[in-house]
């Protein structure tokens, strides 16, 4: 089975070459307690049967310094593509984006709006000061990973998608929907966002754990989301090593939760969508 992991993080042990500079000034717990180097990630992928992966910048370790994911992509060009954290508020964001995804080597960028070390930052990613960035992302066909929680920020995401209908946004962790409280309600809320054609969903352990716990009710979430978005707008990501489970356990979790889906839907979620969002991965013919 062709598998692409669209969300894994790597952290170097060489602090001199790759110094830590986390956004918010505080390193995340997992980055300190269970870091995984690029070499170790390749080994874990080999052991798990994962062909390729998207290295998502460890923002809570390196901030906007994308050196390690870029260097690792260069070292293993057949295994990795790199997604770097980006600041769309800095002047000249559109031109900087073009440089970074051109000769700069990035396959996409990530906007980090909140997290374990950064409080919710509101709508800054949708202010007029970011329009140069979004316009460039739309023109360049760059996939933008957005780390954002559903809630007050959702309307600002929609405003971006309406203003720039050609932009491709991959929503990290599906925006953390509240599956535990009500899978059906959470499913309806996410499904309603499908009318924005540029929006794609990243399905990770943060969602899959809740769906696994929901048992038979997991379908109350999955069915409306897949019916509205289509599996070709959903991509799996492990979130290794931020997730406490091993990579084989994370793969098994995803396969267990998605076992009842049609074969083509699973093929899209595990690899097809990723290959469309990140052409640098190439097309695999088994």
C-alpha positions in Angstrom: 0.0 0.0 0.0 1.3 3.4 -1.0 1.5 5.6 2.2 2.6 9.2 2.6 2.8 10.7 6.0 1.8 14.4 5.6 2.7 15.4 9.2 5.8 14.4 10.9 8.5 16.5 12.8 12.2 16.1 13.0 14.7 17.7 15.5 18.4 17.6 15.3 20.7 16.8 18.1 23.3 19.3 16.8 22.4 22.4 18.7 25.3 24.3 17.2 24.2 23.9 13.6 20.4 23.9 14.4 19.9 26.0 17.5 16.4 26.0 19.1 14.3 29.2 18.7 10.7 28.2 19.4 7.8 30.5 18.7 6.6 31.9 22.0 10.0 31.3 23.5 9.0 27.9 25.1 9.9 24.6 23.6 7.1 22.0 23.5 7.3 19.1 25.8 7.6 16.4 23.1 10.4 18.3 21.4 12.4 18.1 24.6 11.5 14.6 25.8 11.2 12.5 22.6 12.9 14.3 19.6 13.4 12.3 16.4 16.2 13.1 14.0 15.9 12.8 10.2 18.0 9.7 10.2 15.7 8.1 12.9 12.6 9.1 10.9 13.8 7.4 7.8 14.4 4.2 9.9 11.0 4.4 11.5 9.4 4.9 8.1 11.2 1.9 6.7 10.0 -0.2 9.7 6.5 1.0 9.3 6.1 0.7 5.5 5.8 4.4 4.8 7.2 5.3 1.5 7.5 9.1 1.8 6.8 11.9 4.3 6.2 15.6 4.5 8.6 17.2 7.1 6.5 19.8 8.8 8.7 22.4 10.5 8.8 21.9 14.3 7.7 25.4 15.0 7.9 24.9 18.8 11.5 24.0 18.4 12.9 26.1 15.5 10.4 28.9 15.0 10.9 30.4 11.5 14.3 28.8 10.9 13.5 26.0 8.4 17.1 24.9 7.9 16.8 21.4 9.3 13.8 20.3 7.2 15.3 21.8 4.1 18.7 20.2 4.7 17.0 16.8 5.4 15.0 17.1 2.2 18.2 17.7 0.3 19.8 14.7 1.9 16.9 12.3 1.3 15.1 13.8 -1.8 13.3 10.6 -2.6 11.8 10.3 0.9 11.0 13.8 2.1 9.5 17.1 1.0 9.7 20.1 3.4 7.0 22.4 4.7 8.4 25.4 6.5 6.9 27.9 9.0 6.2 31.3 7.4 5.4 34.8 8.6 2.9 36.3 6.2 2.9 39.6 8.1 6.5 40.6 7.2 6.8 43.0 4.3 7.4 41.5 0.9 5.7 38.2 1.9 4.6 37.4 -1.6 8.1 37.7 -3.0 9.6 35.8 -0.1 7.1 33.0 -0.6 8.0 32.7 -4.3 11.7 32.5 -3.4 11.2 29.9 -0.7 9.1 27.5 -2.8 11.2 28.0 -5.9 15.0 27.7 -5.5 14.5 27.8 -1.7 13.3 24.1 -1.7 10.1 24.3 0.3 7.1 22.2 -1.0 4.7 24.3 1.1 4.5 26.5 4.1 2.8 26.5 7.5 1.1 29.3 9.4 1.2 28.6 13.2 -1.6 30.4 14.9 -1.8 28.5 18.2 -0.4 25.5 20.1 1.1 24.2 23.2 3.5 27.0 23.5 1.6 29.8 21.8 -1.9 31.1 22.9 -4.7 31.6 20.4 -3.7 34.4 18.1 -7.1 35.3 16.6 -7.5 36.4 13.1 -4.0 37.8 12.2 -3.6 35.3 9.4 -6.6 36.9 7.6 -5.8 40.6 8.0 -5.2 42.8 5.0 -1.5 42.8 5.8 -1.4 39.1 4.8 -3.2 39.5 1.4 0.1 39.8 -0.4 1.0 36.3 0.9 -2.3 34.7 0.1 -2.4 36.2 -3.4 1.1 34.8 -4.0 0.1 31.4 -2.6 -2.9 31.3 -4.9 -0.8 32.3 -8.0 2.0 29.8 -7.2 -0.3 26.9 -6.3 1.4 26.5 -3.0 -0.3 24.4 -0.3 -0.6 26.3 3.0 -0.8 24.3 6.1 -2.9 26.2 8.7 -2.5 25.3 12.4 -5.8 26.7 13.7 -8.5 25.7 16.1 -12.2 25.9 15.2 -14.1 28.6 17.0 -13.8 32.4 16.5 -11.0 31.9 14.0 -13.1 29.8 11.6 -14.9 32.8 10.1 -11.6 34.4 9.3 -10.4 31.2 7.6 -13.6 31.3 5.5 -13.0 34.9 4.6 -9.6 34.0 3.2 -11.0 31.1 1.2 -13.7 33.4 -0.2 -11.3 36.2 -1.1 -8.7 33.8 -2.6 -10.8 30.9 -4.0 -7.8 29.4 -5.8 -5.7 29.0 -2.7 -5.0 25.5 -1.3 -5.3 25.3 2.5 -4.5 22.1 4.4 -6.1 22.4 7.8 -3.9 20.7 10.4 -5.7 18.2 12.6 -8.9 19.1 10.9 -9.0 22.2 13.1 -9.4 20.1 16.3 -13.1 19.3 16.0 -14.8 18.3 19.2 -15.5 14.7 18.2 -15.5 13.4 21.8 -18.6 15.5 22.8 -20.7 14.7 19.7 -19.3 12.9 16.6 -22.4 13.8 14.6 -22.4 17.5 15.5 -18.7 17.8 14.9 -19.1 16.0 11.5 -21.8 18.4 10.4 -19.7 21.4 11.4 -16.7 20.2 9.4 -18.8 19.1 6.5 -20.3 22.6 6.2 -16.8 23.9 5.3 -16.6 21.8 2.2 -18.3 24.4 0.0 -14.9 26.1 0.0 -13.1 24.1 -2.7 -9.6 25.1 -1.7 -9.9 23.7 1.8 -8.4 20.3 2.5 -8.3 18.4 5.8 -5.4 16.8 7.5 -6.5 13.7 9.5 -4.1 13.0 12.4 -4.0 11.0 15.6 -5.6 14.0 17.4 -8.8 13.2 15.4 -8.3 9.4 15.0 -8.0 8.8 18.8 -11.3 10.4 19.4 -12.9 8.5 16.5 -11.4 5.2 17.8 -12.9 5.9 21.2 -16.3 6.7 19.6 -16.5 3.1 18.2 -19.5 2.7 15.9 -20.4 6.4 16.3 -17.2 7.3 14.4 -19.2 7.0 11.2 -21.4 9.8 12.4 -18.4 12.1 11.9 -16.6 10.4 9.1 -19.5 9.9 6.7 -20.7 13.5 6.4 -17.2 14.7 6.2 -16.1 12.3 3.5 -19.4 12.8 1.6 -19.0 16.5 1.5 -15.2 16.9 1.0 -14.5 13.7 -0.8 -11.6 11.5 0.3 -9.4 13.3 -2.3 -9.4 16.4 -0.1 -8.4 14.5 3.1 -4.8 13.4 3.9 -3.4 11.3 6.7 -0.6 12.5 8.9 0.9 10.7 11.9 2.1 13.7 14.0 5.1 11.6 15.0 6.8 12.3 17.4 4.4 14.8 18.9 2.1 11.9 19.3 3.1 9.6 22.2 2.5 6.4 20.1 5.1 4.8 17.9 4.9 5.3 14.1 3.6 1.7 13.6 1.0 2.3 16.2 -0.1 5.5 14.5 -0.4 3.7 11.2 -2.4 0.9 12.8 -4.7 3.5 14.5 -5.5 5.1 11.1 -6.0 1.8 9.3 -8.3 0.6 12.1 -10.5 3.7 12.1 -10.7 3.9 8.3 -11.1 0.1 7.7 -14.7 0.3 6.5 -14.1 2.9 3.9 -13.9 1.9 0.2 -10.4 1.0 -1.1 -10.2 4.1 -3.3 -11.1 6.4 -0.4 -8.4 4.9 1.8 -5.9 5.1 -1.1 -6.6 8.9 -1.4 -6.4 9.5 2.4 -3.2 7.6 2.8 -1.3 8.8 -0.3 -3.3 10.2 -3.2 -4.3 13.5 -1.7 -0.8 14.1 -0.5 0.7 13.5 -3.9 -1.8 16.0 -5.4 -1.1 18.7 -2.8 2.7 18.1 -2.9 3.7 17.3 -6.6 7.3 17.1 -5.5 6.6 13.7 -4.0 6.1 12.4 -7.5 3.7 9.8 -8.7 4.2 6.2 -7.7 3.2 3.3 -10.0 3.2 0.0 -8.1 
